Amino acid sequence: MTWVGRSLRRFEDPALLRGEGRFTADVAIGARIVRFLRSPLACGRIVSLRPPPDMPADALFITAADLNGTATIRPMLHRFAYRPVEQAVLPADRVHFVGQAIAAIVAPTAELAEDLLEAIELEVEAETALVTMDDALRPGAALVHGIAHGNVAVEGIVQSAECDTAFVSAPHVVEIAIRSHRQNATPMEARAGCAAYDRATGRVRLTASVQMPHMLRTGIAELLGMPESDLQVIAPDVGGGFGQKMALFPEYAVLVWLARHHRGDFAWIEDRYENLIASAHSRDQAHVLRGAFADDGTLLGLEADILANVGAFSAYPTTCGVEPLMAFAEYPGPYKVPAYSARARGVLTHTCPMAPYRGVSRPVITFGLERLMDRAAKAIGIDAVAIRRRNLVDAFPHQTVTGLTLDDASYVETLDDAVALLDIPAFRARQAAARAEGRYLGLGLAVFNERTGYGTPAFAARGMGIVPGYEVVDIAMTPGGEVEVRIGASPHGQGLRTALAQIVADRLGLAPDAIRIIHGDTDRTPYGWGSFASRATVISGGACQTAADKLAVRLRAAAATVLQARAEEIVLRDGAAIASNGSSVPIAALARQVHQRSDLFEGFNLAETASYDPAGTFSNACHAVIVEVDAETGHVRIERYLVVEDAGRIINPLIADGQVRGGVAQGIANALFEEVIYAEDGNILTGTLADYTPPTAAEIPAIEIHHRETISDATLTGAKGLGEGGSIGAPAAIANAISDALAPFGIEITEIPATPPRIRALIRAAQAPR
Amino acid sequence: MKPAAFDYHAPETLDQALALLRDHGEEARILAGGQSLVPTMAFRMARPSVLVDINRIAALAYTNVEEGELRIGALARHAWFETPVTPHPVGQLLATIAHSIAHAPIRQRGTFCGSLAHADPASEWCAATLALGGTLLLARPDGRREVAAEDWFHGVFTTAIAAGEILAEVRLNLPRPGWRYGFAEFSRRAGDFALAMAVVAMRVEDGMVREARIALGGIGGRPILARDAAASLVGRPAGADTARDAAGRAAEACEPQDDIHAPAEYRRDLVRTMTRHALERAFAA
């Protein structure tokens, strides 16, 4: 019986459920309050910026002039015609989007800080904002940044003669244009930071709600030109990140600058309005996708034209290439695509910058590809399941047309499972009966793979100036026999303290509660990249397993000395080191002896380090959904939501299912509810949770989850990542289900979120006399 | 987001509250449930310099039935209506509506009269009071005055209230048997402001509609009565065709607003469907 595979309750939860978690705002009590003046205009020249007329003595007003000498945020890609857009920590002369931080006020209370913010004298000479991709790509359009001609910051192109041939000769060419509107990841805890100056050492401790504490330290030290070792970054309890909290935001640099220059404690706790307008957005994409198909439904070639609105700047360290380039590289998904041509562009606009959000481009490409499959099935006259089965990769490893290696997976099997669970013939009968009553039921499928646990090679292939690949783990046993595992990854809700403890416990013959996972503190953990891209369980987990194995070697050697046995015959089990003759010593007693009786042992050290940097693996899943659409109101009710997921070995099923459910909820948000809306002048209209509308528990159905466990050799633990999959499959499955429901009207969903007004507009148009 | 500075008073009698309003004039605002006012202040869209908190005025916390009317005091919370406050069918209508108002925590604090005073265009209580032909009682330093619901709503967040007045009570008519009621609304998410709603009250005798009122909410600056649609019901049999025709008239006659949540054309669709649903529910009651 192993600990891996058990639904252990999360060690993290009791404190969180009792309200005893420690978030940045808890740490910030007593610090001086920092609030940011945010640009009221999307584009313009700062004509004047003056402090409030009556500044109290204990308040500060900080502008670009104060930060003189600070470097700009300038992440780099060395490929794909990347234009290295630069972002000043605070702008000196121009504003680029509504919400951009222009100046900071420091005051003893938040109320006073906001009073002072209102009194700042700011004059911006407005210029015409480029808000949409159409605006920015129009020939002769002004430039958001002078270095990016045509407002294209990054461009990937692959052209294939085979693809051209396929399209010329194919009996069926099917095209679809899709649009995904802009989302905000909306973590429950918005951004927050508290920088505290230590007069004894001159160091600054930045406590912040972030996903990549080590990277943030490096980035801020570079910006401010300070020794990196003078900065400690702590990510305490973090209330969700979903990618939004990866980026190096200017606000954090200001906090550290304040702490150093004013030798005190300074806190910025973002409010929801700021988070909605000025943190980071995502998914603002438009694709045109074409498929060449044979008469039997075989996909012969795929063409994709991908546009991503990346906003006004480029997020550090992932760059504004993250969305367009992921779509570019991964569009073929789980299908056999023999020929592929694609063009992907990241388009600069005067809007909030884009950053990764759970799934990154894959919710959009899955939406595109799975809608294409349904449309092709209809055009060719074959079944939607059959066309998928015909084209899904079924022999592994499979080299994709974009150079990726698909390891062992269960693309066809998860589809077959879902189809069997759904009982499609019974559904079709029910659907027909409902239509006779004027009710519209629909069934939608989405099959996809999810690239997870990818290390250096994947990021290096993008030409990233910073390659966030490996993870390092330091493991040590205390004299008391507990294990301290220091990880560079930085969980923020994923339950890694529990899951990694399960992995380590099995290797050392201990119970998981003897394993302490230490994370989120640059002073106490080895350099690492953090938690994002469905990587931590795979990469940090693999490093934990190796580190534990190395520690086990030391423990067995020590036990051999104590038990007068050979190390090879010692096993670690149930908290003891046991020799083949049955004699044993408790591991805790062994640990104490090794530390305190170095006269008895050759080595006195019970510490090890391990790292892991895999090429990556692919999880996969099939989502299936049944909806009912009210044709009069456009309302979509989800009747059943089914996920058949394969993420290899499941470390903790409870946590895995939680990840799937949370992801599906965000995918439903993407499909039906959430949209960041800008006015034509670049003002943002969705600055509250009454206007930007994430679904609540009432809108999320029960989600039925089934697992397969295909173990490939791509990862050390057999586990594949699954953090993003839920969000990837849902938009496609729901859009397909709505399209199926509204087939009698000849309606297909090509734009998400498919809100009730959009669905009604489609129905109205379909019913209008022609 | 933090509110601008304000002074705070918590009187214990209505007279003290009126005196505070008199002393502070236009700068003062009444705080009852605070579920609209407090967030608006946090955004600094409202910045009263004086708050008069009436929550300690115990005499305002009631609902009772007298002289064929349901009388609702200024501190009656939304949640009080979740179970019928009177066996009269109006009690059931209000209970149905109460469950559609925002979320449970908000219903514990927010007040019926506060909704009328705030006059949000999407307030369920506003549309209901209009449909039921309610009367609003305003307390003022020199006594009281009454305003009919039809005269109360002037526009978005503006009403017939005058400086120095407090909305102390709303009275809803509980007519003799034969009246039936129906309510329907559509919102994107549970508890959201409705994009459109309809509240109907009608008297049906021998299967024929004899009197009817239809109030629509959530579609423009203020709740309105769909008079033509209501008139079209009179003399017709209670049934699906009657409901469909009247709903169509209500939709054609209204002038819905456009916003990021719903284009006007969509709101008109919803008016048609919600009016029909409300009428069908009333017929079935």
Interface residues (C-beta under 8 A of the other chain):
Chain A: A110 E111 E114 D115 E118 D271 Y273 E632 T633 G634 H635 F673 I677 L685 T686 T688 A690 D691 T693 P695 T696 A698 E699 T755 P756 P757 R760 A761 R764
Chain B: M1 K2 P3 A4 A5 F43 R44 F186 R188 R189 A190 G191 D192 F193 I260 H261 A262 P263 E265 Y266 D269 L270 R272 T273
